[in-house]
């Protein structure tokens, strides 16, 4: 079957015996979706507050549709990663609180309704977003 078959797919099974009798069975609908969803943080690049609303883009090009998305956070430039808060539908923004000022790598792990999951972040990668949190008032 195609990798991203639509929900309108249908299977038909024909079985014949040696006497020439034919039996048939049809499915009402078949969903085949082996395409992983994707997600990313898109902004802001700098925040003057520990509490920040992150802008995100989460999508699924397969026919199943999204079921969940979660923020992942690295405080040590990708050496280690921890799960952050879940995104609520429509998966556009997520509230997140930094623990302290600093540089954070952020990634989104998305899951579709067929159970396909985008890659869990490891190390440093170009598709990870970098956020700088700086709550310190400049000295004059």
C-alpha positions in Angstrom: 0.0 0.0 0.0 1.2 3.6 -0.4 3.1 5.1 2.4 0.5 7.8 3.0 -2.7 6.2 1.9 -5.8 8.3 2.6 -8.6 7.3 5.0 -10.7 6.6 1.9 -8.7 3.5 1.1 -10.5 0.2 0.9 -9.4 -3.4 0.8 -11.3 -6.2 -1.0 -10.5 -9.9 -0.6 -11.7 -12.5 -3.0 -11.3 -16.2 -2.2 -12.1 -19.1 -4.6 -12.3 -22.8 -3.8 -11.6 -25.7 -6.2 -15.3 -25.9 -7.1 -15.3 -22.3 -8.4 -17.2 -20.8 -5.5 -16.1 -17.2 -4.8 -16.4 -15.4 -1.5 -15.7 -11.7 -1.0 -15.1 -9.4 1.9 -14.6 -5.7 1.8 -13.4 -3.2 4.4 -15.3 0.0 5.0 -12.2 2.1 5.3 -8.5 1.5 5.8 -6.1 4.1 7.3 -2.4 3.6 6.4 -0.1 6.3 7.7 3.6 5.6 8.1 4.6 9.3 7.8 6.1 10.8 10.9 4.7 14.2 12.1 7.1 17.1 12.7 7.3 20.0 15.1 9.5 22.9 16.0 9.7 26.0 18.2 9.7 29.1 16.0 10.0 32.0 18.6 10.8 34.1 20.5 14.6 34.1 20.2 15.1 36.1 23.4 12.9 36.5 26.5 13.3 39.0 29.3 11.0 36.8 31.5 11.4 33.3 33.0 7.7 32.6 32.0 7.6 32.6 28.2 4.9 31.6 25.7 6.7 29.8 22.9 5.4 29.9 19.4 5.4 26.4 17.7 4.7 24.8 14.4 3.5 21.2 14.6 2.2 19.3 11.6 1.3 15.9 10.2 1.3 15.5 6.4 -0.1 11.9 6.7 -3.8 11.2 6.9 -4.1 10.3 10.6 -3.8 13.7 12.1 -2.0 14.8 15.2 -2.7 13.4 18.6 0.0 14.9 20.9 3.0 17.2 21.0 5.5 17.8 23.8 8.3 20.4 24.3 11.8 19.0 25.0 14.4 21.2 26.7 18.2 21.1 27.0 20.0 23.5 29.4 23.5 22.2 28.5 23.6 22.8 24.7 22.2 19.4 23.7 24.3 17.2 26.0 21.1 16.1 27.8 17.4 16.6 27.2 14.3 16.5 29.4 10.6 16.4 28.6 8.8 19.7 29.1 5.1 20.5 29.0 2.6 19.1 26.6 1.1 21.3 23.9 -2.7 21.7 23.8 -4.6 21.6 20.5 -4.3 23.3 18.1 -0.6 22.8 18.9 0.3 26.5 18.1 1.8 27.7 21.4 3.1 26.4 24.7 3.7 28.1 28.0 7.1 27.3 29.5 9.1 28.5 32.5 12.9 28.6 32.4 14.6 27.7 35.6 17.2 30.5 35.3 18.7 32.9 32.9 20.7 31.2 30.1 20.7 29.6 26.7 18.3 26.8 26.1 17.8 24.3 23.2 14.2 23.5 22.5 12.6 20.9 20.3 9.1 19.5 19.8 8.3 15.7 19.7 4.9 15.1 17.9 2.8 12.0 17.7 0.0 11.3 15.2 -3.1 9.2 15.7 -1.5 6.3 13.9 1.2 6.2 16.5 4.0 7.6 14.4 6.4 9.8 16.5 8.9 12.4 15.4 12.5 12.0 16.5 13.4 12.6 20.1 16.1 15.2 20.3 19.7 14.1 20.8 22.8 16.2 20.9 22.8 19.4 18.8 20.9 19.7 15.5 20.0 22.4 13.1 16.2 21.8 13.6 16.5 22.7 17.3 15.5 26.2 18.4 17.8 28.2 20.6 16.2 30.6 23.2 18.1 33.0 25.3 16.5 34.0 28.6 17.9 37.2 30.2 16.0 38.8 33.1 18.9 40.9 34.3 18.4 44.6 34.1 21.4 46.4 32.5 23.7 48.3 34.8 24.1 52.0 34.0 
